[in-house]
Amino acid sequence: MSDKQVVLGEELGPLADNERLKRESNFLRGTIEKDLGDRVTGGFTADNFQLIRFHGMYQQDDRDIRAERQKQKLEPLQNVMLRARMPGGIITPTQWLAIDQFATEHTMYGSIRLTTRQTFQFHGVLKPNIKLMHQTLNKIGIDSIATAGDVNRNVLCTTNPVESELHQEAYEWAKKISEHLLPKTRAYAEIWLDGEKVEGHQDEEPILGSNYLPRKFKTTVVIPPQNDVDVHANDLNFVAIADNGKLVGFNVLVGGGLAMTHGDNATYPRKADDFGFVPLDKTLDVAAAVVTTQRDWGNRSNRKNAKTKYTLDRVGTDVFKAEVEKRAGIQFEAVRPYEFTDRGDRIGWAEGIDGKHHLALFIENGRLLDYPGKPLKSGVAEIAKIHKGDFRMTANQNLIIAGVSKANKAKIDKIAREYGLIDDGVSEQRKNSMACVAFPTCPLAMAEAERFLPQFVTDVEDILGKHDLEDEHIILRVTGCPNGCGRAMLAEIGLVGKAPGRYNLHLGGNREGTRVPKMYKENITDAQILEEIDTLVGRWATERNDGEGFGDFVIRVGVVAEVIVSKRDFYA
């Protein structure tokens, strides 16, 4: 294999070392099994540190105690975070009780973390418990295959319990897409589930390829008018088009992504482009065609420019789209009309068209743990013991108790209130604020996010109250680094961690999630950010048009310029 990459006649440069790593991994096996038996270190060594990501895990350590352990001449307290594969975020009460028990008995923190990828994470799993974790999940029909690494990750689906029939159809497609794009290697089963190694078996990856994808790849299925999955944060999106309540096909959006690198203007967040409409029977063909085009054309030389969004900008959207049509054997039809109006979860009770009731619980930061006077994790477990429907994790880190019968509604409501899962005093601002994990577990974190958010939201609530806007809200998001997990680059106010206690302040996204914000102030403290917000909210209160959101306002009055084309406008 050449050590340089050439795409459409353009030489992109020498291959990144991750390409060697994947090529030499024996279809993602590496020497992970050998590392598992090494008790000298709590971590994974050499290439395996990266390879375990393809199995749904990240190696981490508790950064709060790293310095103290160094003083004691101990290695960092190595552990792994696991992210489960849950297409559409649906989990049964029986499955929930099993993951609750594992989190309680076998993790350092005892919590279950609901994520912006519409799934759950275990944090703080030590090496002796890793295989047990995978086998526990396997027994209840869950795995973590391809929830990290250079593959298609957990497929999101709009959590819409009201239009139950349409949601069920969309959810089934999310599952089909996930299965279609999964790695075919037997490595996961062999390593974690003690799967039998089949004599003469030859692994093949017809869609992902033997070197897998150039970079991570994210896919969603979304049901307008709710944009709760933030389509423009994802490489590939299927926008459900319905006729008389029945799904007839999808508009296909390609090339969204939010990650960037501080100080590197060749990286930027980008909205997805709308390629057009496809009927249902072409869905999997189109999914495979987009993935294989990105597989073959994506940048394997510079990982910072390896995502689909950069491929589209490098080769041209029309060229990429034509190649997808060629590979899928289709012609995209004209875009079918649709509109996004909102992206928050409908917190509280709602009744579906099927007569079932659904309770959306607001879980701040998605962290389910038993806090003093507020035993959230135990409360969900108590509900799981009597609930006959399912649970739905949302891409906004919340949890829906779905499919509740009329007879069971009062009982579940009572439990939720007793355990602090329902708080009628939670403001609209808090419901529309979100953060990534960041410290102490994420190795990429530059600043606090999850632990920072609650008090910061309180401060923003005070500012809104000061200006008689206590019933209003601003889409507010905080990420501890520029990698985009908290989706700050689709917020009306987005904070991106730059250093401990310091953030870049971005303004100008919109409530629908269809516009990227622009940097307003760089590398400032939270106190300085609050001063800026106070001034701008004061203007918003007196100068806004009827119903005008904060993000629309700051663009209209010229506080920041609108980002229309990211490559051109984001840094201009």
PyMOL commands that set and color helices and strands:
alter all, ss='L'
color gray80, all
select helices_A, chain A and resi 17-23+32-36+48-55+66-71+87-89+93-106+127-139+164-181+187-192+231-233+280-297+303-305+308-315+317-328+364-366+376-386+406-418+428-431+453-466+488-490+526-543+550-556+566-569
alter helices_A, ss='H'
color red, helices_A
select strands_A, chain A and resi 4-7+10-14+57-61+78-83+90-91+112-114+120-125+156-157+219-222+236-243+246-254+273-279+348-351+357-361+367-368+370-371+374-375+390-393+399-404+433-435+476-479+493-499+502-507+518-525
alter strands_A, ss='S'
color yellow, strands_A
deselect
rebuild
show_as cartoon
